[in-house]
Amino acid sequence: MKILVTGSAGLVGTALSRALAAAGHTVCRLVRPQSAAGEGAKQGFAVAWNPATGELGGAGVGADAVVNLAGASIADGRWTAERKALLRSSRIDTTRALVNALAKMNARPSVLVSASAIGIYGNRGDETLTEESKPGTDFLAGLAREWEAEALKAEALGIRVVLARFGIILARDGGALPKMMLPFKFGAGGRLGSGKQWMSWVTLEDVLGILRFAIENASVRVAGNVAPVRGAINIVSPQPLQNAEFTKVLAKAARRPALFPAPAFALRLALGEMADALLLSSQRVRPERLAQMGYAFRYATLSLALNAIWTRK
């Protein structure tokens, strides 16, 4: 298959481009025109496109699938008005431009897999959340709702749309895990706030497996029933943990104590609104759709996941 990928320089985009190419697919990384010249050494082909206008280079013609991972990092900097505007434009405006570019194609891809996040559910305490749960009302929930709405417009073009609602992605060399482990290396790790908030996580390896599953399968047959692979999919492990327990497992993996809890007020003082949304918010999310479709997680428990991550070369 010929697959277009936005956000190919990020943690997931880089690993996915490599995995797709290794599986024999042709990967075309959509990059801004000013960046295309320096992209030659990376995995796949660089295709110039302009998110502001929706103009897409000719090499993108004839694509079978599109994976949209574009979006500025949620955790890089306090959420000022300017930062929030960037978070919105890099997701919502970019996705709108991408769908508009697909609409102009004579031969359109069969599937669009577009990133989203479990932040769409908001802070929900101990409630068990599935893809059928109602969205939350905070900034991240609103951001994710609008992001998904733009991607879903591709359905009117006859394109199968999958909304990949990512949980906390764990990887050795990027994302949240190195930042989580840093305090433990200095003997200063501990739970965040009350420690009662639920954390829904997934390994990068399972993320790649699930994305490939969504790209390559329009439907799957499970126990005699056909399940379409479309719409929202929670990309989280089947075993979320409360922060206090999550912290204990991290400490054991780091071979360090977990003696220094971070009070909620201190986190809010340091990070502002972002502390409540990213560190203190509780989301007990189940991968209901993946279970229905028979997806088998490579790493279903946190201890197995961390052991694999830290022992992998």
C-alpha positions in Angstrom: 0.0 0.0 0.0 1.0 3.6 -0.5 0.5 5.4 2.8 0.6 9.1 3.5 1.7 10.1 7.0 1.4 13.5 8.7 3.3 14.2 11.9 6.0 11.7 10.8 8.7 13.4 12.9 7.0 12.7 16.2 7.4 9.6 18.4 4.6 7.6 16.9 5.1 9.0 13.3 8.8 8.1 13.2 8.2 4.5 14.6 5.2 3.9 12.4 6.9 5.1 9.2 9.8 2.7 10.0 7.4 -0.2 10.7 5.2 0.3 7.6 8.3 0.5 5.4 9.6 -2.7 6.9 6.3 -4.4 6.2 6.7 -3.5 2.5 4.4 -0.5 2.3 5.4 2.7 0.5 5.5 5.5 3.0 5.1 9.2 2.0 5.7 11.6 4.8 3.8 14.9 4.3 6.0 17.8 5.3 5.9 21.5 4.9 7.6 22.8 1.7 10.4 24.5 3.6 11.2 21.3 5.4 11.1 18.9 2.4 14.7 19.5 1.4 16.1 18.2 4.6 13.9 15.1 4.8 15.7 12.9 2.4 17.6 10.8 4.9 14.5 9.7 6.8 12.3 6.7 6.3 10.1 6.9 3.2 9.6 9.7 0.7 9.0 13.3 1.7 5.9 14.9 0.0 5.6 18.7 0.2 2.2 19.9 1.5 0.9 23.2 2.9 -1.5 22.8 5.7 -2.5 26.5 5.4 -3.8 26.0 1.8 -4.3 22.2 1.6 -1.9 22.0 -1.4 -0.4 18.5 -1.7 2.6 17.5 -3.8 2.0 15.3 -6.8 3.8 12.4 -5.2 0.8 12.0 -2.8 -1.5 11.0 -5.7 -2.7 7.4 -5.7 -2.4 6.9 -1.9 -4.3 3.9 -0.5 -4.3 5.2 3.1 -3.6 8.3 5.2 -2.4 8.4 8.8 -2.9 11.8 10.4 -0.6 12.3 13.5 0.0 16.0 13.2 -0.3 18.2 16.3 1.9 20.2 18.6 2.9 18.5 21.9 0.3 19.0 24.7 3.0 18.9 27.4 5.5 21.4 26.0 4.9 24.6 27.9 2.2 26.2 30.0 -1.2 26.6 28.4 -1.2 30.3 27.7 -3.7 31.7 25.2 -1.1 31.6 22.5 -0.2 28.0 23.3 -3.8 26.9 23.3 -4.3 28.5 19.9 -1.3 26.5 18.6 -2.6 23.3 20.0 -5.9 23.9 18.3 -4.6 25.1 14.9 -2.0 22.3 14.7 -4.8 19.7 15.1 -8.1 21.1 13.9 -6.9 23.4 11.1 -4.4 20.9 9.9 -6.9 18.0 9.8 -9.4 20.3 8.0 -6.8 21.1 5.4 -5.9 17.4 5.0 -9.5 16.4 4.4 -9.9 19.2 1.9 -6.8 18.0 0.0 -8.3 14.5 -0.1 -11.5 15.9 -1.5 -9.6 17.2 -4.5 -8.2 13.8 -5.4 -9.8 11.9 -8.3 -8.7 8.6 -6.7 -9.1 8.9 -3.0 -7.5 6.7 -0.3 -9.7 4.0 1.2 -9.0 4.9 4.8 -8.0 7.8 7.0 -6.6 6.9 10.5 -6.6 10.2 12.4 -5.1 10.8 15.9 -7.2 11.8 18.9 -6.8 11.2 22.6 -8.6 9.8 25.6 -8.6 13.4 26.9 -11.9 13.6 25.0 -13.5 12.0 28.1 -12.4 14.6 30.6 -11.8 14.0 34.3 -14.2 11.1 35.2 -13.0 9.7 38.5 -13.7 5.9 38.9 -16.1 5.7 36.0 -15.2 3.0 33.4 -15.0 4.7 30.0 -15.6 3.1 26.6 -15.9 4.5 23.1 -19.6 5.0 23.8 -19.0 7.3 26.8 -19.9 10.9 26.5 -17.2 13.5 26.0 -16.0 15.7 28.9 -16.3 19.5 29.1 -12.7 20.8 29.7 -10.2 22.2 27.2 -8.7 18.9 26.1 -12.1 17.3 25.7 -13.3 20.2 23.5 -10.1 20.1 21.5 -10.5 16.4 20.8 -14.1 16.7 19.9 -13.4 19.3 17.2 -10.3 17.4 16.0 -12.4 14.3 15.5 -15.2 16.2 13.8 -12.9 17.5 11.1 -11.5 14.0 10.5 -15.0 12.5 10.3 -15.9 14.8 7.4 -13.8 12.4 5.2 -16.6 9.9 5.5 -18.7 12.0 3.1 -15.9 11.4 0.6 -16.3 7.6 0.8 -13.3 7.2 3.0 -13.3 4.9 6.0 -12.3 6.9 9.1 -10.7 5.5 12.2 -10.3 7.9 15.2 -7.3 6.7 17.2 -7.9 7.8 20.8 -4.4 7.4 22.3 -3.8 6.9 26.0 -0.4 7.6 27.7 2.1 6.1 25.2 5.1 4.4 26.9 8.4 4.2 25.0 12.0 4.1 26.0 13.3 7.1 24.0 10.5 9.5 23.9 7.0 10.5 25.0 5.9 10.5 28.7 8.0 7.6 30.2 11.5 9.2 30.3 9.9 12.3 32.0 8.1 10.0 34.5 11.3 8.1 35.3 13.5 11.1 35.8 12.5 11.9 39.4 13.1 8.3 40.4 16.7 8.4 39.1 17.3 11.2 41.7 15.4 9.4 44.4 12.6 11.9 44.4 9.8 9.9 42.8 6.3 9.5 44.2 2.6 9.7 43.5 1.0 12.7 42.0 -1.7 14.5 44.1 -4.0 12.0 45.8 -2.7 9.1 43.7 -6.3 8.0 43.2 -6.6 9.2 39.6 -6.7 6.4 36.9 -4.0 6.3 34.2 -4.7 4.6 31.0 -1.5 3.6 29.1 -0.3 1.7 26.2 3.2 0.7 24.8 4.5 2.2 21.6 4.8 -1.4 20.2 1.0 -2.0 20.7 0.3 1.4 19.2 2.1 0.4 16.1 0.3 -2.9 16.0 -3.1 -1.3 16.4 -2.5 1.4 13.8 -1.4 -1.2 11.3 -4.4 -3.3 12.2 -6.7 -0.2 11.5 -4.9 0.6 8.2 -4.9 -2.9 6.8 -8.4 -4.2 7.8 -11.7 -2.6 6.8 -13.4 -5.2 8.9 -12.7 -8.3 10.9 -14.6 -11.5 11.7 -14.8 -12.5 15.4 -16.8 -15.4 16.6 -18.8 -15.5 13.4 -19.6 -11.8 13.4 -18.2 -9.1 11.2 -16.9 -6.1 13.0 -16.1 -2.9 11.0 -12.8 -1.2 11.8 -14.0 2.4 11.8 -15.0 5.2 14.2 -13.5 5.8 17.6 -11.0 3.2 19.0 -9.5 3.6 22.5 -5.8 2.8 22.1 -5.1 1.8 25.7 -4.0 -1.4 27.5 -6.8 -3.4 29.1 -5.4 -2.8 32.6 -5.3 0.9 33.6 -3.9 1.7 37.1 -4.4 4.3 39.7 -1.5 6.7 39.9 -0.3 5.4 43.3 -0.1 1.9 42.0 1.4 3.0 38.7 4.0 4.9 40.7 4.9 1.8 42.7 5.4 -0.2 39.5 7.6 2.6 38.0 9.7 2.7 41.2 10.2 -1.1 41.1 11.3 -0.9 37.5 13.7 1.9 38.4 14.9 0.1 41.5 14.3 3.3 43.5 12.0 4.3 46.3 8.7 6.2 45.8 8.8 8.4 48.9 8.2 11.9 47.7 4.6 12.6 46.6 3.9 15.8 44.6 1.1 17.7 46.2 -1.7 18.9 43.8 -1.2 22.5 44.8 2.5 22.4 43.9 1.7 20.8 40.5 -0.9 23.5 39.8 1.5 26.2 40.9 4.2 24.9 38.5 2.1 24.0 35.5 -1.2 25.8 35.9 -4.2 24.4 34.1 -2.1 21.7 32.4 -1.5 20.0 35.8 -5.2 19.2 36.3 -5.6 18.0 32.7 -2.5 15.9 32.3 -1.4 14.8 35.8 -4.4 15.0 38.1 -7.2 14.0 35.8 -8.7 10.5 36.1 -9.6 8.5 33.0 -10.3 4.8 33.5 -10.5 3.8 29.9 -11.2 0.3 28.4 -10.3 -0.7 24.9 -13.8 -2.0 24.2 -13.7 -1.9 20.4 -10.3 -3.6 20.3 -11.6 -6.4 22.5 -14.7 -6.8 20.2 -12.4 -7.0 17.2 -10.2 -9.6 18.8 -7.0 -7.6 19.0 -4.4 -9.3 21.3 -2.2 -6.9 23.2 1.5 -7.7 23.3 1.9 -6.0 26.7 -1.3 -6.0 28.8 0.3 -5.3 32.2 2.5 -2.4 33.2 5.2 -4.6 34.7 5.6 -6.7 31.5 5.6 -3.5 29.5 8.3 -1.8 31.5 10.4 -4.9 31.6 10.2 -5.2 27.8 10.9 -1.5 27.3 14.0 -1.3 29.5 15.5 -4.6 28.4 15.1 -3.9 24.7 18.3 -2.8 23.0 
